[in-house]
Amino acid sequence: STYTITVEPVGREVECDEDQTILDACLRAGVWLPHSCTHGTCATCKVDKLDGEVDLGEASTFALMDFERDEGKLLTCCAKPREDVTIEADLDVDEDLEVHPVQDFTGTVLVLEDIAEQTKRLVVELDREIGFNAGQYMKFTVPAATVDGAEVGEVDRTWSIASPPGETTRLEFHIRNVTGGRGTDGWVFASLAEGDQVRLSGPYGRFVLKTSDDKHAILVGGGTGVAPLKSMVRHALEAGEYDGDLTLYAGGRTRAWLYDVATFRELEEQYEEFTYRPCLSDETPEEVEASGDDPHAYAYGMVTDVIESDHERLGGCRGYLCGPPAMVDAALKTLMSRRLFPRDIFREDFFDES
Ligand code: FES
């Protein structure tokens, strides 16, 4: 059966199938609700239920506590309706944020190449145009497979779009291999090949470049956390969609773990408002020099160390942090110690796939 979801305080009504999540129905109907992980762990999508029965789905017990369940809260990314439902969401959204309804796409793998240690670039040509905001992500359907002799069904895996919104039919992704991961070790790094067809849906996420302001954007990425930041940087610079300065801190253990260094250096040459700071945590200037590279082309230490020595104060800036949760937490603390308010810091956590 299909039920009606009423979203307060805006009073929008959306049709939702009984085996569809409330979030999915709303995003596909162009009604934007807050969300981040879309699989029941981050709690960003928590809302009040005013009326109606739902199946709470796979909401984790830490994202939705027992007392919250008793109070009638639900996670829209997990909950499915059992009758008509009314929810009240805190729609504290950026008014300049254009809402691009989630849609299903098929695509052809145009490029699948190694770009760093355990890291691939995937470029997909879509069957039609997509609209998205710089920083958002897509959900891929990982095909069913045989794992250790057992049949396993399809699963979803999410990767951030690294290309800018101006490129409407060709999406770029950066994918880090995770040993034993179904989507990476078992698919992208195993059987996926150029020319293959893929299925994906999107765009998802609320980690987006605030194109309406002109604050100095401090973008901090660890590993493939650079992906959504690359989309933001290219959108800001090449499409002239941002009025402030941008500084990108990209962290890696060694040069072998960094990628697109030449691309970012070229952008830095071309655009005065852009600064690129590749940071090496496990390599010294001496080692870089000994291998014939210019030691001054890199900063040394964790991204947080480098930010600390670069800036006394960051009040009035805007922070965009993306990477493993531990790195994001550390960077958040650093920015706050430099007087950046939490409300001016946006984060996207990349959890390793299981
Ligand atoms: Fe993360 Fe729902 S719990 S979006």
Residues whose N, C-alpha, C, O or C-beta is under 5 A from the ligand:
A	BS01	FES	H35 S36 C37 T38 H39 G40 T41 C42 A43 T44 C45 A63 L75 C77
